[in-house]
Amino acid sequence: MLAAGLKINLIPSTAEAALDIRALPDEDPAKLFASLAQVIQDPNIEIVPEDAKPRPFPPASSLRTEMFAALEFAQRVVAPDAITLPLMTNSGSDSAFLRAKGVQAYGITVPKTEAEMATHHGNDERIETEQLGLFTQYLWTAVTRTALR
């Protein structure tokens, strides 16, 4: 987001840019900001990180748990031709804080079409009823498989 000046016909005395930067799980934020300053190479630009609580860098959740096996089973029931894969996204969740305490956490979401992905987190974000139905069946299958053991 950019912010500068009060009117369109005035030269602003200051300008600000807010960047949403996502570090890799094991990346040192201080080194990331130093690298950014080196790329910018302008002494007039000040990089001010937000006062956010630093995210922990716990290991990934295990793929050899009863829960992950239940997620794989549910996927085979609901979408037999699909495979269950771990992946890293450009979004964040609170699972890092849970994993830092030893909790196995798996991020799952409603499957979306390509058109739906284009509206992700937008003011026009939508999901198809059919996709929501598949996801509900998937969750029911995974939870009941785990809970009934």
DRENPA-3360 file (N, C-alpha, C; in nm, 2 decimals, always signed):
BEGIN
1 = MLAAGLKI = +0.08/-0.12/+0.00/+0.00/+0.00/+0.00/+0.09/+0.12/+0.00 ~ +0.05/+0.22/-0.08/+0.13/+0.34/-0.09/+0.05/+0.46/-0.03 ~ +0.12/+0.55/+0.04/+0.05/+0.67/+0.09/+0.15/+0.79/+0.07 ~ +0.10/+0.89/+0.01/+0.18/+1.01/-0.01/+0.09/+1.13/-0.04 ~ +0.13/+1.25/+0.02/+0.06/+1.37/-0.01/-0.08/+1.38/+0.04 ~ -0.13/+1.51/+0.02/-0.27/+1.53/+0.06/-0.36/+1.56/-0.06 ~ -0.31/+1.61/-0.17/-0.38/+1.63/-0.29/-0.31/+1.58/-0.41 ~ -0.38/+1.56/-0.51/-0.32/+1.51/-0.63/-0.22/+1.61/-0.70;
9 = NLIPSTAE = -0.25/+1.74/-0.68/-0.17/+1.84/-0.75/-0.06/+1.90/-0.66 ~ -0.02/+1.83/-0.55/+0.08/+1.88/-0.46/+0.19/+1.77/-0.45 ~ +0.32/+1.82/-0.45/+0.43/+1.73/-0.44/+0.44/+1.69/-0.29 ~ +0.43/+1.56/-0.26/+0.43/+1.52/-0.12/+0.56/+1.54/-0.05 ~ +0.56/+1.58/+0.08/+0.69/+1.59/+0.15/+0.73/+1.46/+0.21 ~ +0.64/+1.36/+0.22/+0.68/+1.23/+0.27/+0.60/+1.13/+0.19 ~ +0.65/+1.01/+0.19/+0.57/+0.90/+0.13/+0.60/+0.77/+0.21 ~ +0.50/+0.68/+0.21/+0.52/+0.55/+0.28/+0.47/+0.44/+0.19;
17 = AALDIRAL = +0.54/+0.33/+0.21/+0.50/+0.21/+0.14/+0.49/+0.10/+0.24 ~ +0.38/+0.03/+0.25/+0.37/-0.09/+0.34/+0.37/-0.22/+0.26 ~ +0.47/-0.30/+0.29/+0.48/-0.43/+0.22/+0.44/-0.54/+0.31 ~ +0.38/-0.64/+0.25/+0.34/-0.76/+0.32/+0.45/-0.87/+0.28 ~ +0.54/-0.89/+0.37/+0.66/-0.97/+0.34/+0.64/-1.10/+0.42 ~ +0.65/-1.22/+0.35/+0.64/-1.35/+0.41/+0.78/-1.41/+0.41 ~ +0.84/-1.43/+0.52/+0.97/-1.50/+0.53/+0.95/-1.65/+0.52 ~ +1.05/-1.72/+0.48/+1.05/-1.86/+0.48/+1.05/-1.91/+0.63;
25 = PDEDPAKL = +1.01/-2.03/+0.65/+1.00/-2.08/+0.79/+1.12/-2.07/+0.87 ~ +1.24/-2.09/+0.81/+1.37/-2.08/+0.89/+1.45/-1.96/+0.86 ~ +1.38/-1.86/+0.80/+1.46/-1.73/+0.77/+1.46/-1.64/+0.88 ~ +1.58/-1.57/+0.90/+1.60/-1.47/+1.01/+1.54/-1.34/+0.96 ~ +1.44/-1.29/+1.03/+1.38/-1.16/+0.98/+1.48/-1.04/+0.98 ~ +1.57/-1.04/+1.07/+1.67/-0.93/+1.07/+1.76/-0.93/+0.94 ~ +1.80/-1.05/+0.90/+1.88/-1.07/+0.78/+1.79/-1.04/+0.66 ~ +1.66/-1.07/+0.66/+1.58/-1.04/+0.55/+1.56/-0.89/+0.53;
33 = FASLAQVI = +1.55/-0.81/+0.64/+1.53/-0.67/+0.63/+1.67/-0.60/+0.59 ~ +1.78/-0.66/+0.63/+1.91/-0.61/+0.59/+1.93/-0.63/+0.44 ~ +1.89/-0.75/+0.39/+1.90/-0.78/+0.25/+1.81/-0.68/+0.17 ~ +1.69/-0.65/+0.22/+1.60/-0.56/+0.15/+1.66/-0.42/+0.15 ~ +1.73/-0.37/+0.26/+1.79/-0.24/+0.26/+1.91/-0.24/+0.16 ~ +1.98/-0.35/+0.14/+2.09/-0.36/+0.05/+2.04/-0.35/-0.10 ~ +1.93/-0.41/-0.12/+1.87/-0.40/-0.26/+1.82/-0.26/-0.29 ~ +1.76/-0.20/-0.19/+1.70/-0.06/-0.21/+1.82/+0.04/-0.23;
41 = QDPNIEIV = +1.92/+0.03/-0.15/+2.04/+0.12/-0.15/+2.00/+0.27/-0.16 ~ +1.92/+0.31/-0.06/+1.89/+0.45/-0.05/+1.88/+0.49/+0.09 ~ +1.98/+0.58/+0.14/+1.98/+0.62/+0.28/+1.86/+0.70/+0.32 ~ +1.78/+0.75/+0.23/+1.66/+0.82/+0.27/+1.54/+0.73/+0.30 ~ +1.56/+0.61/+0.27/+1.45/+0.51/+0.29/+1.48/+0.44/+0.42 ~ +1.38/+0.44/+0.51/+1.39/+0.37/+0.64/+1.30/+0.25/+0.64 ~ +1.35/+0.14/+0.67/+1.28/+0.01/+0.68/+1.24/-0.01/+0.83 ~ +1.11/-0.01/+0.85/+1.06/-0.02/+0.99/+0.97/-0.14/+1.00;
49 = PEDAKPRP = +1.02/-0.25/+1.05/+0.94/-0.37/+1.07/+0.83/-0.34/+1.17 ~ +0.71/-0.41/+1.15/+0.60/-0.40/+1.25/+0.64/-0.46/+1.38 ~ +0.58/-0.42/+1.49/+0.61/-0.48/+1.62/+0.52/-0.60/+1.64 ~ +0.54/-0.70/+1.55/+0.47/-0.82/+1.56/+0.55/-0.93/+1.64 ~ +0.48/-1.01/+1.71/+0.54/-1.12/+1.78/+0.61/-1.21/+1.67 ~ +0.74/-1.24/+1.68/+0.80/-1.32/+1.58/+0.74/-1.46/+1.58 ~ +0.72/-1.51/+1.46/+0.66/-1.65/+1.45/+0.77/-1.75/+1.48 ~ +0.73/-1.86/+1.55/+0.83/-1.96/+1.58/+0.86/-2.04/+1.45;
57 = FPPASSLR = +0.97/-2.11/+1.45/+1.01/-2.19/+1.34/+1.01/-2.34/+1.38 ~ +0.90/-2.40/+1.40/+0.89/-2.54/+1.44/+0.91/-2.63/+1.32 ~ +0.94/-2.75/+1.35/+0.94/-2.85/+1.23/+0.80/-2.87/+1.18 ~ +0.80/-2.92/+1.06/+0.67/-2.95/+0.99/+0.61/-3.06/+1.06 ~ +0.48/-3.07/+1.05/+0.40/-3.18/+1.11/+0.44/-3.31/+1.04 ~ +0.44/-3.42/+1.12/+0.47/-3.55/+1.06/+0.37/-3.60/+0.97 ~ +0.41/-3.67/+0.86/+0.32/-3.73/+0.77/+0.30/-3.88/+0.81 ~ +0.35/-3.92/+0.92/+0.33/-4.06/+0.97/+0.25/-4.06/+1.10;
65 = TEMFAALE = +0.13/-3.99/+1.10/+0.05/-3.99/+1.22/-0.09/-4.05/+1.18 ~ -0.16/-4.09/+1.28/-0.30/-4.14/+1.26/-0.38/-4.04/+1.19 ~ -0.37/-3.91/+1.23/-0.45/-3.81/+1.16/-0.42/-3.79/+1.02 ~ -0.29/-3.79/+0.98/-0.25/-3.77/+0.84/-0.30/-3.89/+0.76 ~ -0.29/-4.01/+0.82/-0.35/-4.13/+0.76/-0.50/-4.12/+0.73 ~ -0.57/-4.06/+0.83/-0.71/-4.04/+0.82/-0.74/-3.94/+0.70 ~ -0.66/-3.84/+0.69/-0.67/-3.74/+0.59/-0.65/-3.80/+0.45 ~ -0.55/-3.89/+0.44/-0.52/-3.96/+0.31/-0.64/-4.05/+0.28;
73 = FAQRVVAP = -0.69/-4.12/+0.38/-0.80/-4.21/+0.36/-0.93/-4.13/+0.31 ~ -0.96/-4.02/+0.38/-1.07/-3.94/+0.34/-1.05/-3.89/+0.19 ~ -0.93/-3.85/+0.16/-0.91/-3.81/+0.02/-0.94/-3.92/-0.08 ~ -0.90/-4.04/-0.05/-0.92/-4.15/-0.14/-1.07/-4.18/-0.15 ~ -1.15/-4.16/-0.04/-1.29/-4.18/-0.05/-1.36/-4.08/-0.13 ~ -1.33/-3.95/-0.11/-1.39/-3.84/-0.17/-1.34/-3.81/-0.31 ~ -1.21/-3.82/-0.33/-1.15/-3.79/-0.46/-1.05/-3.90/-0.49 ~ -1.09/-4.02/-0.54/-1.00/-4.13/-0.56/-0.89/-4.11/-0.65;
81 = DAITLPLM = -0.90/-4.02/-0.74/-0.79/-3.99/-0.84/-0.69/-3.89/-0.79 ~ -0.72/-3.83/-0.67/-0.63/-3.73/-0.62/-0.53/-3.79/-0.52 ~ -0.42/-3.72/-0.50/-0.32/-3.77/-0.40/-0.31/-3.66/-0.29 ~ -0.27/-3.70/-0.17/-0.25/-3.61/-0.06/-0.10/-3.57/-0.06 ~ -0.08/-3.44/-0.07/+0.06/-3.39/-0.07/+0.08/-3.28/+0.03 ~ +0.19/-3.27/+0.10/+0.22/-3.15/+0.18/+0.26/-3.04/+0.09 ~ +0.22/-2.92/+0.13/+0.26/-2.81/+0.05/+0.28/-2.68/+0.13 ~ +0.35/-2.59/+0.08/+0.37/-2.46/+0.15/+0.30/-2.35/+0.07;
89 = TNSGSDSA = +0.23/-2.27/+0.14/+0.15/-2.17/+0.07/+0.21/-2.03/+0.11 ~ +0.16/-1.93/+0.04/+0.21/-1.79/+0.07/+0.12/-1.73/+0.18 ~ +0.04/-1.81/+0.24/-0.05/-1.75/+0.34/+0.00/-1.80/+0.48 ~ -0.05/-1.75/+0.58/-0.01/-1.80/+0.72/-0.12/-1.85/+0.80 ~ -0.09/-1.92/+0.90/-0.19/-1.97/+1.00/-0.13/-1.97/+1.13 ~ -0.21/-2.01/+1.23/-0.16/-2.02/+1.37/-0.10/-2.15/+1.39 ~ -0.09/-2.24/+1.29/-0.03/-2.37/+1.32/+0.11/-2.37/+1.36 ~ +0.19/-2.27/+1.32/+0.33/-2.26/+1.37/+0.34/-2.25/+1.52;
97 = FLRAKGVQ = +0.24/-2.18/+1.58/+0.25/-2.17/+1.73/+0.21/-2.30/+1.79 ~ +0.11/-2.37/+1.73/+0.07/-2.50/+1.78/+0.19/-2.60/+1.77 ~ +0.25/-2.60/+1.65/+0.36/-2.70/+1.62/+0.48/-2.67/+1.72 ~ +0.50/-2.55/+1.75/+0.61/-2.51/+1.85/+0.58/-2.57/+1.98 ~ +0.46/-2.60/+2.01/+0.42/-2.67/+2.14/+0.41/-2.82/+2.13 ~ +0.44/-2.87/+2.01/+0.44/-3.02/+1.99/+0.31/-3.07/+1.93 ~ +0.22/-2.98/+1.89/+0.09/-3.03/+1.83/+0.11/-3.05/+1.68 ~ +0.07/-3.17/+1.63/+0.07/-3.19/+1.49/-0.05/-3.12/+1.43;
105 = AYGITVPK = -0.02/-3.03/+1.34/-0.13/-2.95/+1.28/-0.12/-2.96/+1.13 ~ -0.24/-2.98/+1.07/-0.24/-2.99/+0.92/-0.34/-2.89/+0.87 ~ -0.30/-2.80/+0.77/-0.38/-2.71/+0.71/-0.46/-2.77/+0.60 ~ -0.59/-2.76/+0.61/-0.67/-2.82/+0.50/-0.77/-2.71/+0.46 ~ -0.82/-2.71/+0.34/-0.91/-2.61/+0.29/-1.01/-2.66/+0.19 ~ -1.11/-2.59/+0.16/-1.21/-2.63/+0.06/-1.14/-2.63/-0.07 ~ -1.16/-2.74/-0.15/-1.09/-2.73/-0.28/-1.16/-2.63/-0.37 ~ -1.08/-2.56/-0.45/-1.13/-2.45/-0.53/-1.10/-2.47/-0.67;
113 = TEAEMATH = -1.18/-2.42/-0.76/-1.15/-2.41/-0.90/-1.05/-2.30/-0.93 ~ -1.00/-2.30/-1.05/-0.90/-2.19/-1.09/-0.97/-2.06/-1.08 ~ -1.09/-2.05/-1.12/-1.17/-1.92/-1.12/-1.18/-1.88/-0.97 ~ -1.21/-1.97/-0.88/-1.23/-1.94/-0.74/-1.10/-1.89/-0.68 ~ -0.99/-1.95/-0.72/-0.86/-1.91/-0.66/-0.82/-1.77/-0.70 ~ -0.87/-1.72/-0.81/-0.84/-1.58/-0.85/-0.91/-1.48/-0.76 ~ -1.01/-1.52/-0.69/-1.08/-1.43/-0.59/-1.04/-1.46/-0.45 ~ -0.94/-1.54/-0.43/-0.89/-1.57/-0.29/-0.87/-1.45/-0.21;
121 = HGNDERIE = -0.93/-1.44/-0.09/-0.92/-1.33/+0.00/-0.96/-1.19/-0.06 ~ -1.03/-1.19/-0.17/-1.08/-1.07/-0.23/-1.22/-1.04/-0.18 ~ -1.27/-0.92/-0.22/-1.41/-0.89/-0.18/-1.51/-0.97/-0.25 ~ -1.47/-1.04/-0.35/-1.56/-1.12/-0.43/-1.53/-1.27/-0.42 ~ -1.47/-1.31/-0.30/-1.43/-1.45/-0.28/-1.55/-1.54/-0.28 ~ -1.55/-1.65/-0.35/-1.66/-1.74/-0.36/-1.61/-1.88/-0.36 ~ -1.70/-1.98/-0.32/-1.67/-2.12/-0.34/-1.80/-2.18/-0.40 ~ -1.78/-2.28/-0.48/-1.89/-2.35/-0.54/-1.96/-2.44/-0.43;
129 = TEQLGLFT = -2.09/-2.45/-0.44/-2.16/-2.54/-0.34/-2.11/-2.68/-0.36 ~ -2.08/-2.73/-0.48/-2.03/-2.86/-0.50/-1.90/-2.88/-0.42 ~ -1.81/-2.78/-0.43/-1.68/-2.79/-0.36/-1.70/-2.80/-0.21 ~ -1.79/-2.72/-0.16/-1.82/-2.72/-0.02/-1.87/-2.85/+0.03 ~ -1.96/-2.91/-0.06/-2.01/-3.04/-0.03/-1.90/-3.15/-0.02 ~ -1.81/-3.14/-0.12/-1.69/-3.24/-0.12/-1.61/-3.22/+0.01 ~ -1.59/-3.10/+0.04/-1.50/-3.07/+0.16/-1.57/-3.12/+0.29 ~ -1.70/-3.10/+0.30/-1.78/-3.15/+0.41/-1.77/-3.30/+0.43;
137 = QYLWTAVT = -1.78/-3.37/+0.31/-1.77/-3.51/+0.31/-1.63/-3.56/+0.35 ~ -1.53/-3.48/+0.30/-1.39/-3.51/+0.33/-1.37/-3.50/+0.48 ~ -1.41/-3.39/+0.54/-1.39/-3.37/+0.69/-1.47/-3.47/+0.77 ~ -1.59/-3.50/+0.73/-1.67/-3.60/+0.80/-1.60/-3.74/+0.80 ~ -1.54/-3.78/+0.69/-1.48/-3.90/+0.67/-1.35/-3.91/+0.76 ~ -1.27/-3.80/+0.75/-1.14/-3.80/+0.83/-1.17/-3.79/+0.98 ~ -1.27/-3.71/+1.02/-1.29/-3.70/+1.17/-1.35/-3.83/+1.22 ~ -1.45/-3.89/+1.15/-1.51/-4.01/+1.20/-1.41/-4.13/+1.20;
145 = RTALR = -1.32/-4.13/+1.10/-1.22/-4.24/+1.10/-1.13/-4.22/+1.22 ~ -1.10/-4.10/+1.26/-1.01/-4.08/+1.37/-1.08/-4.10/+1.51 ~ -1.20/-4.04/+1.51/-1.28/-4.05/+1.64/-1.33/-4.19/+1.68 ~ -1.35/-4.27/+1.58/-1.40/-4.40/+1.61/-1.30/-4.50/+1.64 ~ -1.17/-4.46/+1.65/-1.06/-4.55/+1.69/-1.05/-4.56/+1.83;
% end
